[in-house]
Amino acid sequence: MEYKPPAKIRRTSSLDTNTLVFVDQELSSYHRPQCKCTKIGRYLKKNCNTDCRSKLPQSCPLAHKWCHMSKLPPNRSEIYHQLSLVNIDSEKYRKYIEQIEIDLTRTFPDIEYFTTGQGVDSMRRVLKAFVKYHYQLGYVQGMNYIVCALLWHACEVDAFWLLVVIMDEYKLRENYLFRFPGLTKHCELTELLLSLYMPKLYSHFSNHCIMVQMFATDWYLTIFTSLVPIESSSWVFNSFFKDGWIFIYKFLMTIMERLEDQLLKKNDRIDMLSLIKPIELVNNDSKKFLVSLQKRRETLTWEKLIESSNKKTIDKRHIENFLQNYQMEIFVE
């Protein structure tokens, strides 16, 4: 999957060498990935030589793998640095920046690096660069979780471009457009899959007027990075970069399968929604939610949960037929 930057970006003239070196040194002095990923897997051994890995040593091996899978532009550092130097003076841009500043320290409030540490400045720079790159889309709440999780593993340059790939190539940007048309599409497709693979639960939801959008909105806006702890986020990205939205559907259905028996026993809509989205999740306490998904005598981890979802079988023809016949309505503000 090769990402092609807009022509106007690709044609931008080169920065003065001294300026580029200065900005590069300034960025590298701030941020270092906080993960503990050190193992170089078979993918990198096959597709990447030592010289290639040494060019961007700040990203962990997994993030470097995602970059190879996405085939990022070779001049990505230069473009990112150019964006960091661009100044925009408009009311629209100021509103984006105001919202970014509000969301910075409350994304992962229990992780010091992203509240008072250097990660705050890195988040700010990546999100501001993305707003400049995708000015019409701008910043929408939810992007901050993805950026945080990417920075946990990657240097700023790679985190920025991986965000661009997720938005453009994997079409997450459709979720963030005015009135969230992409979100509606994914939720309707999920309801179709529930009706096919979990008909009892789907019927129970229908009888109590529960739609997927009532509980999956933030999960789909953040591709589950708001749910899965940042320490386990590599499992989310590994699966998403490999299988795209199919992984997201499988993961949600795996969660629903583990809650199905409890949900079918409830006949109050509030009780059902509280089981799927308990108050602990509002307080970023995903550990208790994970415990609620455990079966008897089971010690469940996020890694095991994601692995089990990857093993699920879904007939892709259902998804293909749905998408072929789906007409997404794009609204204008």
C-alpha atoms as a printed R data frame, in Angstrom:
    type eleno elety resid chain resno       x       y      z
1   ATOM     1    CA   MET     A     1   0.000   0.000  0.000
2   ATOM     2    CA   GLU     A     2   1.855   3.068 -1.226
3   ATOM     3    CA   TYR     A     3   0.934   6.501  0.044
4   ATOM     4    CA   LYS     A     4   1.161   9.358 -2.461
5   ATOM     5    CA   PRO     A     5   1.290  12.829 -0.929
6   ATOM     6    CA   PRO     A     6  -0.695  15.599 -2.640
7   ATOM     7    CA   ALA     A     7   1.097  17.067 -5.646
8   ATOM     8    CA   LYS     A     8   1.401  20.503 -4.029
9   ATOM     9    CA   ILE     A     9   3.347  18.966 -1.156
10  ATOM    10    CA   ARG     A    10   5.589  16.861 -3.356
11  ATOM    11    CA   ARG     A    11   6.562  19.881 -5.452
12  ATOM    12    CA   THR     A    12   7.565  22.016 -2.482
13  ATOM    13    CA   SER     A    13  11.113  23.279 -2.853
14  ATOM    14    CA   SER     A    14  13.825  21.985 -0.544
15  ATOM    15    CA   LEU     A    15  14.621  23.685  2.734
16  ATOM    16    CA   ASP     A    16  17.955  25.289  3.330
17  ATOM    17    CA   THR     A    17  20.244  22.514  4.596
18  ATOM    18    CA   ASN     A    18  21.200  24.392  7.753
19  ATOM    19    CA   THR     A    19  17.546  24.998  8.613
20  ATOM    20    CA   LEU     A    20  16.645  21.340  8.023
21  ATOM    21    CA   VAL     A    21  19.498  20.100 10.215
22  ATOM    22    CA   PHE     A    22  18.562  22.556 12.980
23  ATOM    23    CA   VAL     A    23  14.910  21.496 13.002
24  ATOM    24    CA   ASP     A    24  15.874  17.818 12.847
25  ATOM    25    CA   GLN     A    25  18.191  18.191 15.841
26  ATOM    26    CA   GLU     A    26  15.553  20.163 17.724
27  ATOM    27    CA   LEU     A    27  12.896  17.477 17.213
28  ATOM    28    CA   SER     A    28  15.201  14.575 17.997
29  ATOM    29    CA   SER     A    29  16.254  16.218 21.267
30  ATOM    30    CA   TYR     A    30  12.667  16.184 22.512
31  ATOM    31    CA   HIS     A    31  10.918  12.902 21.856
32  ATOM    32    CA   ARG     A    32  11.882   9.272 22.266
33  ATOM    33    CA   PRO     A    33   9.405   6.380 21.928
34  ATOM    34    CA   GLN     A    34   8.443   5.033 25.340
35  ATOM    35    CA   CYS     A    35   7.741   1.439 24.319
36  ATOM    36    CA   LYS     A    36  10.063  -1.468 25.000
37  ATOM    37    CA   CYS     A    37   9.866  -3.038 21.552
38  ATOM    38    CA   THR     A    38  13.347  -4.227 20.629
39  ATOM    39    CA   LYS     A    39  12.859  -7.461 18.717
40  ATOM    40    CA   ILE     A    40  13.452  -7.239 14.963
41  ATOM    41    CA   GLY     A    41  10.933  -9.643 13.476
42  ATOM    42    CA   ARG     A    42  11.023 -11.708 10.325
43  ATOM    43    CA   TYR     A    43   9.284  -8.982  8.307
44  ATOM    44    CA   LEU     A    44  12.095  -6.482  8.868
45  ATOM    45    CA   LYS     A    45  14.801  -9.086  8.364
46  ATOM    46    CA   LYS     A    46  13.281  -9.847  4.984
47  ATOM    47    CA   ASN     A    47  12.327  -6.334  3.824
48  ATOM    48    CA   CYS     A    48  14.790  -4.028  5.527
49  ATOM    49    CA   ASN     A    49  18.576  -3.999  5.756
50  ATOM    50    CA   THR     A    50  20.707  -2.647  8.604
51  ATOM    51    CA   ASP     A    51  21.487   0.573  6.751
52  ATOM    52    CA   CYS     A    52  17.774   1.270  6.317
53  ATOM    53    CA   ARG     A    53  17.041   0.726 10.003
54  ATOM    54    CA   SER     A    54  19.870   3.018 11.040
55  ATOM    55    CA   LYS     A    55  18.399   5.965  9.138
56  ATOM    56    CA   LEU     A    56  15.504   6.348 11.566
57  ATOM    57    CA   PRO     A    57  16.712   4.760 14.797
58  ATOM    58    CA   GLN     A    58  14.219   6.641 16.945
59  ATOM    59    CA   SER     A    59  11.219   4.513 15.914
60  ATOM    60    CA   CYS     A    60  10.932   1.055 17.437
61  ATOM    61    CA   PRO     A    61  11.209  -1.997 15.128
62  ATOM    62    CA   LEU     A    62   7.427  -2.406 15.030
63  ATOM    63    CA   ALA     A    63   6.832   1.208 13.991
64  ATOM    64    CA   HIS     A    64   9.559   0.847 11.388
65  ATOM    65    CA   LYS     A    65   7.712  -2.227 10.109
66  ATOM    66    CA   TRP     A    66   4.474  -0.239  9.813
67  ATOM    67    CA   CYS     A    67   6.355   2.383  7.802
68  ATOM    68    CA   HIS     A    68   7.577  -0.309  5.399
69  ATOM    69    CA   MET     A    69   4.074  -1.744  5.098
70  ATOM    70    CA   SER     A    70   2.764   1.724  4.256
71  ATOM    71    CA   LYS     A    71   5.616   2.659  1.886
72  ATOM    72    CA   LEU     A    72   5.947   6.230  3.102
73  ATOM    73    CA   PRO     A    73   7.466   8.913  0.841
74  ATOM    74    CA   PRO     A    74  11.292   8.942  0.877
75  ATOM    75    CA   ASN     A    75  11.425  12.680  1.640
76  ATOM    76    CA   ARG     A    76   9.014  12.436  4.557
77  ATOM    77    CA   SER     A    77  11.368  14.135  7.042
78  ATOM    78    CA   GLU     A    78  11.767  17.154  4.801
79  ATOM    79    CA   ILE     A    79   8.020  17.530  4.235
80  ATOM    80    CA   TYR     A    80   7.290  17.242  7.960
81  ATOM    81    CA   HIS     A    81   9.907  19.883  8.763
82  ATOM    82    CA   GLN     A    82   8.482  22.181  6.094
83  ATOM    83    CA   LEU     A    83   5.031  21.842  7.637
84  ATOM    84    CA   SER     A    84   6.429  22.672 11.072
85  ATOM    85    CA   LEU     A    85   7.688  25.990  9.704
86  ATOM    86    CA   VAL     A    86   4.419  26.982  8.002
87  ATOM    87    CA   ASN     A    87   2.428  29.748  9.707
88  ATOM    88    CA   ILE     A    88  -1.351  30.002  9.244
89  ATOM    89    CA   ASP     A    89  -3.265  33.031 10.439
90  ATOM    90    CA   SER     A    90  -6.975  32.260 10.370
91  ATOM    91    CA   GLU     A    91  -9.825  31.916 12.843
92  ATOM    92    CA   LYS     A    92 -10.427  28.344 11.669
93  ATOM    93    CA   TYR     A    93  -6.826  27.349 12.406
94  ATOM    94    CA   ARG     A    94  -6.905  29.032 15.819
95  ATOM    95    CA   LYS     A    95 -10.005  27.036 16.778
96  ATOM    96    CA   TYR     A    96  -8.262  23.800 15.814
97  ATOM    97    CA   ILE     A    97  -5.248  24.727 17.950
98  ATOM    98    CA   GLU     A    98  -7.436  25.713 20.916
99  ATOM    99    CA   GLN     A    99  -9.102  22.287 20.878
100 ATOM   100    CA   ILE     A   100  -5.752  20.532 20.533
101 ATOM   101    CA   GLU     A   101  -4.453  22.380 23.604
102 ATOM   102    CA   ILE     A   102  -7.522  21.300 25.584
103 ATOM   103    CA   ASP     A   103  -7.093  17.644 24.620
104 ATOM   104    CA   LEU     A   104  -3.316  17.312 24.992
105 ATOM   105    CA   THR     A   105  -3.003  16.485 28.673
106 ATOM   106    CA   ARG     A   106  -6.325  14.697 29.087
107 ATOM   107    CA   THR     A   107  -5.754  12.025 26.431
108 ATOM   108    CA   PHE     A   108  -3.876   9.641 28.713
109 ATOM   109    CA   PRO     A   109  -3.956  11.445 32.088
110 ATOM   110    CA   ASP     A   110  -2.270   8.585 33.946
111 ATOM   111    CA   ILE     A   111   0.798   8.580 31.705
112 ATOM   112    CA   GLU     A   112   3.194  11.268 32.874
113 ATOM   113    CA   TYR     A   113   5.042  11.438 29.563
114 ATOM   114    CA   PHE     A   114   1.863  12.676 27.862
115 ATOM   115    CA   THR     A   115   0.783  15.040 30.634
116 ATOM   116    CA   THR     A   116   3.892  16.841 31.851
117 ATOM   117    CA   GLY     A   117   6.656  15.174 29.858
118 ATOM   118    CA   GLN     A   118   8.186  15.755 26.461
119 ATOM   119    CA   GLY     A   119   5.404  13.784 24.832
120 ATOM   120    CA   VAL     A   120   3.041  16.743 25.195
121 ATOM   121    CA   ASP     A   121   5.169  18.896 22.882
122 ATOM   122    CA   SER     A   122   5.502  16.050 20.399
123 ATOM   123    CA   MET     A   123   1.723  15.518 20.339
124 ATOM   124    CA   ARG     A   124   1.229  19.223 19.761
125 ATOM   125    CA   ARG     A   125   3.681  19.363 16.862
126 ATOM   126    CA   VAL     A   126   2.299  16.262 15.128
127 ATOM   127    CA   LEU     A   127  -1.334  17.396 15.442
128 ATOM   128    CA   LYS     A   128  -0.514  20.930 14.291
129 ATOM   129    CA   ALA     A   129   1.367  19.537 11.293
130 ATOM   130    CA   PHE     A   130  -1.597  17.322 10.436
131 ATOM   131    CA   VAL     A   131  -3.978  20.292 10.591
132 ATOM   132    CA   LYS     A   132  -1.737  22.157  8.139
133 ATOM   133    CA   TYR     A   133  -1.489  19.105  5.877
134 ATOM   134    CA   HIS     A   134  -5.235  18.347  5.957
135 ATOM   135    CA   TYR     A   135  -6.537  21.844  6.566
136 ATOM   136    CA   GLN     A   136 -10.105  21.177  5.398
137 ATOM   137    CA   LEU     A   137 -10.392  18.159  7.680
138 ATOM   138    CA   GLY     A   138  -8.495  19.868 10.494
139 ATOM   139    CA   TYR     A   139  -8.498  18.470 14.006
140 ATOM   140    CA   VAL     A   140 -11.306  16.433 15.548
141 ATOM   141    CA   GLN     A   141 -11.302  14.854 18.992
142 ATOM   142    CA   GLY     A   142 -10.194  11.244 18.736
143 ATOM   143    CA   MET     A   143  -7.146  11.951 16.603
144 ATOM   144    CA   ASN     A   144  -5.235  12.694 19.811
145 ATOM   145    CA   TYR     A   145  -5.512   9.063 20.987
146 ATOM   146    CA   ILE     A   146  -4.114   7.727 17.722
147 ATOM   147    CA   VAL     A   147  -1.234  10.206 17.753
148 ATOM   148    CA   CYS     A   148  -0.370   9.333 21.365
149 ATOM   149    CA   ALA     A   149  -0.327   5.617 20.610
150 ATOM   150    CA   LEU     A   150   1.806   6.158 17.508
151 ATOM   151    CA   LEU     A   151   4.281   8.354 19.407
152 ATOM   152    CA   TRP     A   152   4.584   5.608 22.016
153 ATOM   153    CA   HIS     A   153   6.352   3.605 19.291
154 ATOM   154    CA   ALA     A   154   7.565   6.070 16.668
155 ATOM   155    CA   CYS     A   155   9.562   9.230 16.165
156 ATOM   156    CA   GLU     A   156   7.579  12.348 15.288
157 ATOM   157    CA   VAL     A   157   8.142  12.104 11.552
158 ATOM   158    CA   ASP     A   158   6.990   8.487 11.350
159 ATOM   159    CA   ALA     A   159   4.070   9.108 13.721
160 ATOM   160    CA   PHE     A   160   2.865  11.968 11.517
161 ATOM   161    CA   TRP     A   161   3.059   9.980  8.285
162 ATOM   162    CA   LEU     A   162   1.505   6.871  9.782
163 ATOM   163    CA   LEU     A   163  -1.392   9.082 10.909
164 ATOM   164    CA   VAL     A   164  -1.717  10.389  7.342
165 ATOM   165    CA   VAL     A   165  -1.758   6.833  5.979
166 ATOM   166    CA   ILE     A   166  -4.398   5.752  8.503
167 ATOM   167    CA   MET     A   167  -6.546   8.745  7.586
168 ATOM   168    CA   ASP     A   168  -6.157   8.574  3.800
169 ATOM   169    CA   GLU     A   169  -5.310   5.026  2.763
170 ATOM   170    CA   TYR     A   170  -7.426   3.325  5.427
171 ATOM   171    CA   LYS     A   171 -10.072   6.044  5.038
172 ATOM   172    CA   LEU     A   172 -10.407   6.881  8.705
173 ATOM   173    CA   ARG     A   173 -10.798  10.508  7.605
174 ATOM   174    CA   GLU     A   174 -14.343   9.618  6.497
175 ATOM   175    CA   ASN     A   175 -15.191   9.106 10.175
176 ATOM   176    CA   TYR     A   176 -14.135  12.675 10.977
177 ATOM   177    CA   LEU     A   177 -15.943  14.502  8.195
178 ATOM   178    CA   PHE     A   178 -18.920  16.731  9.044
179 ATOM   179    CA   ARG     A   179 -21.712  14.605 10.556
180 ATOM   180    CA   PHE     A   180 -19.355  11.582 10.610
181 ATOM   181    CA   PRO     A   181 -20.545   9.771  7.436
182 ATOM   182    CA   GLY     A   182 -17.777   7.157  7.635
183 ATOM   183    CA   LEU     A   183 -18.693   6.348 11.215
184 ATOM   184    CA   THR     A   184 -22.295   5.778 10.155
185 ATOM   185    CA   LYS     A   185 -21.109   3.465  7.369
186 ATOM   186    CA   HIS     A   186 -18.943   1.341  9.651
187 ATOM   187    CA   CYS     A   187 -21.635   1.097 12.323
188 ATOM   188    CA   GLU     A   188 -24.275   0.005  9.803
189 ATOM   189    CA   LEU     A   189 -21.889  -2.596  8.414
190 ATOM   190    CA   THR     A   190 -21.207  -3.837 11.940
191 ATOM   191    CA   GLU     A   191 -24.943  -4.232 12.525
192 ATOM   192    CA   LEU     A   192 -25.151  -6.324  9.366
193 ATOM   193    CA   LEU     A   193 -22.336  -8.561 10.647
194 ATOM   194    CA   LEU     A   194 -24.023  -8.887 14.039
195 ATOM   195    CA   SER     A   195 -27.258  -9.937 12.344
196 ATOM   196    CA   LEU     A   196 -25.372 -12.640 10.412
197 ATOM   197    CA   TYR     A   197 -23.029 -13.968 13.085
198 ATOM   198    CA   MET     A   198 -24.796 -13.093 16.364
199 ATOM   199    CA   PRO     A   199 -28.518 -13.079 15.458
200 ATOM   200    CA   LYS     A   200 -29.786 -13.473 19.045
201 ATOM   201    CA   LEU     A   201 -27.852 -10.465 20.271
202 ATOM   202    CA   TYR     A   202 -28.765  -8.439 17.187
203 ATOM   203    CA   SER     A   203 -32.457  -9.188 17.749
204 ATOM   204    CA   HIS     A   204 -32.101  -8.293 21.438
205 ATOM   205    CA   PHE     A   205 -30.469  -4.985 20.504
206 ATOM   206    CA   SER     A   206 -33.229  -4.267 17.971
207 ATOM   207    CA   ASN     A   207 -35.975  -4.987 20.504
208 ATOM   208    CA   HIS     A   208 -34.427  -2.455 22.878
209 ATOM   209    CA   CYS     A   209 -33.582   0.131 20.200
210 ATOM   210    CA   ILE     A   210 -29.840  -0.182 20.676
211 ATOM   211    CA   MET     A   211 -27.667   0.754 17.723
212 ATOM   212    CA   VAL     A   212 -23.957   0.075 17.389
213 ATOM   213    CA   GLN     A   213 -23.260   3.792 17.160
214 ATOM   214    CA   MET     A   214 -24.448   4.186 20.765
215 ATOM   215    CA   PHE     A   215 -21.455   2.321 22.136
216 ATOM   216    CA   ALA     A   216 -18.876   2.051 19.341
217 ATOM   217    CA   THR     A   217 -18.458   5.690 18.322
218 ATOM   218    CA   ASP     A   218 -15.257   6.462 20.238
219 ATOM   219    CA   TRP     A   219 -13.844   2.992 19.521
220 ATOM   220    CA   TYR     A   220 -14.293   3.492 15.781
221 ATOM   221    CA   LEU     A   221 -13.084   7.099 15.804
222 ATOM   222    CA   THR     A   222  -9.869   6.037 17.524
223 ATOM   223    CA   ILE     A   223  -9.539   2.514 16.036
224 ATOM   224    CA   PHE     A   224  -9.677   1.235 19.631
225 ATOM   225    CA   THR     A   225  -6.639   3.208 20.844
226 ATOM   226    CA   SER     A   226  -8.934   4.889 23.383
227 ATOM   227    CA   LEU     A   227  -9.843   1.463 24.817
228 ATOM   228    CA   VAL     A   228  -6.717  -0.672 24.606
229 ATOM   229    CA   PRO     A   229  -3.979   0.528 26.996
230 ATOM   230    CA   ILE     A   230  -1.164   2.335 25.239
231 ATOM   231    CA   GLU     A   231   1.300  -0.332 26.396
232 ATOM   232    CA   SER     A   232  -0.636  -2.856 24.248
233 ATOM   233    CA   SER     A   233  -1.297  -0.509 21.323
234 ATOM   234    CA   SER     A   234   1.241  -2.262 19.098
235 ATOM   235    CA   TRP     A   235  -1.160  -5.211 18.867
236 ATOM   236    CA   VAL     A   236  -3.872  -2.897 17.565
237 ATOM   237    CA   PHE     A   237  -1.607  -1.282 14.964
238 ATOM   238    CA   ASN     A   238  -0.098  -4.611 13.867
239 ATOM   239    CA   SER     A   239  -3.572  -5.964 13.142
240 ATOM   240    CA   PHE     A   240  -4.959  -2.744 11.649
241 ATOM   241    CA   PHE     A   241  -2.068  -2.137  9.238
242 ATOM   242    CA   LYS     A   242  -2.348  -5.781  8.141
243 ATOM   243    CA   ASP     A   243  -6.130  -6.234  7.840
244 ATOM   244    CA   GLY     A   244  -7.590  -2.711  7.990
245 ATOM   245    CA   TRP     A   245 -11.215  -2.320  9.012
246 ATOM   246    CA   ILE     A   246 -11.862  -6.053  8.975
247 ATOM   247    CA   PHE     A   247  -9.795  -6.247 12.157
248 ATOM   248    CA   ILE     A   248 -11.903  -3.479 13.747
249 ATOM   249    CA   TYR     A   249 -15.131  -5.356 12.987
250 ATOM   250    CA   LYS     A   250 -13.687  -8.617 14.299
251 ATOM   251    CA   PHE     A   251 -12.428  -6.990 17.484
252 ATOM   252    CA   LEU     A   252 -15.793  -5.426 18.293
253 ATOM   253    CA   MET     A   253 -17.586  -8.688 17.611
254 ATOM   254    CA   THR     A   254 -15.134 -10.542 19.872
255 ATOM   255    CA   ILE     A   255 -16.012  -8.129 22.685
256 ATOM   256    CA   MET     A   256 -19.720  -8.607 21.993
257 ATOM   257    CA   GLU     A   257 -19.365 -12.400 22.039
258 ATOM   258    CA   ARG     A   258 -17.833 -12.267 25.499
259 ATOM   259    CA   LEU     A   259 -20.629 -10.025 26.760
260 ATOM   260    CA   GLU     A   260 -23.463 -11.742 24.919
261 ATOM   261    CA   ASP     A   261 -24.724 -14.011 27.722
262 ATOM   262    CA   GLN     A   262 -24.821 -11.116 30.184
263 ATOM   263    CA   LEU     A   263 -26.493  -8.796 27.663
264 ATOM   264    CA   LEU     A   264 -29.212 -11.295 26.782
265 ATOM   265    CA   LYS     A   265 -30.202 -11.487 30.464
266 ATOM   266    CA   LYS     A   266 -30.829  -7.743 30.660
267 ATOM   267    CA   ASN     A   267 -33.992  -6.046 29.502
268 ATOM   268    CA   ASP     A   268 -33.185  -2.456 30.297
269 ATOM   269    CA   ARG     A   269 -31.392  -0.432 27.637
270 ATOM   270    CA   ILE     A   270 -29.418   1.627 30.163
271 ATOM   271    CA   ASP     A   271 -28.230  -1.531 31.923
272 ATOM   272    CA   MET     A   272 -27.141  -3.037 28.628
273 ATOM   273    CA   LEU     A   273 -25.223   0.032 27.522
274 ATOM   274    CA   SER     A   274 -23.655   0.331 30.970
275 ATOM   275    CA   LEU     A   275 -22.351  -3.205 30.617
276 ATOM   276    CA   ILE     A   276 -20.755  -2.436 27.255
277 ATOM   277    CA   LYS     A   277 -19.472   1.007 28.274
278 ATOM   278    CA   PRO     A   278 -19.117   0.974 32.085
279 ATOM   279    CA   ILE     A   279 -18.170   4.066 34.073
280 ATOM   280    CA   GLU     A   280 -14.623   2.700 34.407
281 ATOM   281    CA   LEU     A   281 -14.040   3.388 30.723
282 ATOM   282    CA   VAL     A   282 -14.992   7.030 31.223
283 ATOM   283    CA   ASN     A   283 -12.197   7.154 33.781
284 ATOM   284    CA   ASN     A   284  -9.764   5.409 31.396
285 ATOM   285    CA   ASP     A   285  -9.793   2.262 33.556
286 ATOM   286    CA   SER     A   286  -9.789  -0.416 30.891
287 ATOM   287    CA   LYS     A   287  -8.441  -3.079 33.279
288 ATOM   288    CA   LYS     A   288 -11.805  -3.583 34.991
289 ATOM   289    CA   PHE     A   289 -13.517  -3.713 31.618
290 ATOM   290    CA   LEU     A   290 -11.089  -6.426 30.518
291 ATOM   291    CA   VAL     A   291 -11.919  -8.410 33.671
292 ATOM   292    CA   SER     A   292 -15.613  -8.233 32.752
293 ATOM   293    CA   LEU     A   293 -14.774  -9.982 29.476
294 ATOM   294    CA   GLN     A   294 -13.059 -12.922 31.165
295 ATOM   295    CA   LYS     A   295 -14.560 -16.357 31.173
296 ATOM   296    CA   ARG     A   296 -14.325 -18.677 34.147
297 ATOM   297    CA   ARG     A   297 -10.806 -19.611 35.229
298 ATOM   298    CA   GLU     A   298  -9.352 -17.411 32.535
299 ATOM   299    CA   THR     A   299  -6.676 -14.783 32.814
300 ATOM   300    CA   LEU     A   300  -7.366 -12.505 29.878
301 ATOM   301    CA   THR     A   301  -4.948  -9.963 28.450
302 ATOM   302    CA   TRP     A   302  -5.466  -7.452 25.664
303 ATOM   303    CA   GLU     A   303  -2.938  -9.369 23.592
304 ATOM   304    CA   LYS     A   304  -4.943 -12.595 23.966
305 ATOM   305    CA   LEU     A   305  -8.171 -10.777 23.157
306 ATOM   306    CA   ILE     A   306  -6.717  -9.283 19.980
307 ATOM   307    CA   GLU     A   307  -5.201 -12.618 18.982
308 ATOM   308    CA   SER     A   308  -8.569 -14.327 19.374
309 ATOM   309    CA   SER     A   309 -10.254 -11.669 17.258
310 ATOM   310    CA   ASN     A   310  -7.655 -12.134 14.510
311 ATOM   311    CA   LYS     A   311  -8.549 -15.832 14.413
312 ATOM   312    CA   LYS     A   312 -12.230 -15.056 13.803
313 ATOM   313    CA   THR     A   313 -13.545 -15.914 10.378
314 ATOM   314    CA   ILE     A   314 -15.737 -13.440  8.529
315 ATOM   315    CA   ASP     A   315 -16.942 -13.949  4.985
316 ATOM   316    CA   LYS     A   316 -15.477 -10.915  3.212
317 ATOM   317    CA   ARG     A   317 -18.173 -11.155  0.553
318 ATOM   318    CA   HIS     A   318 -20.686  -9.733  3.025
319 ATOM   319    CA   ILE     A   319 -18.452  -6.699  3.531
320 ATOM   320    CA   GLU     A   320 -17.728  -6.305 -0.176
321 ATOM   321    CA   ASN     A   321 -21.414  -6.509 -1.120
322 ATOM   322    CA   PHE     A   322 -22.332  -3.973  1.539
323 ATOM   323    CA   LEU     A   323 -19.675  -1.488  0.432
324 ATOM   324    CA   GLN     A   324 -20.539  -1.896 -3.244
325 ATOM   325    CA   ASN     A   325 -24.144  -0.933 -2.577
326 ATOM   326    CA   TYR     A   326 -23.514   1.658  0.118
327 ATOM   327    CA   GLN     A   327 -23.819   5.309 -0.871
328 ATOM   328    CA   MET     A   328 -22.116   7.479  1.697
329 ATOM   329    CA   GLU     A   329 -23.612  10.945  1.949
330 ATOM   330    CA   ILE     A   330 -21.065  13.738  2.320
331 ATOM   331    CA   PHE     A   331 -22.403  16.791  4.152
332 ATOM   332    CA   VAL     A   332 -21.177  20.363  3.804
333 ATOM   333    CA   GLU     A   333 -20.830  22.573  6.877
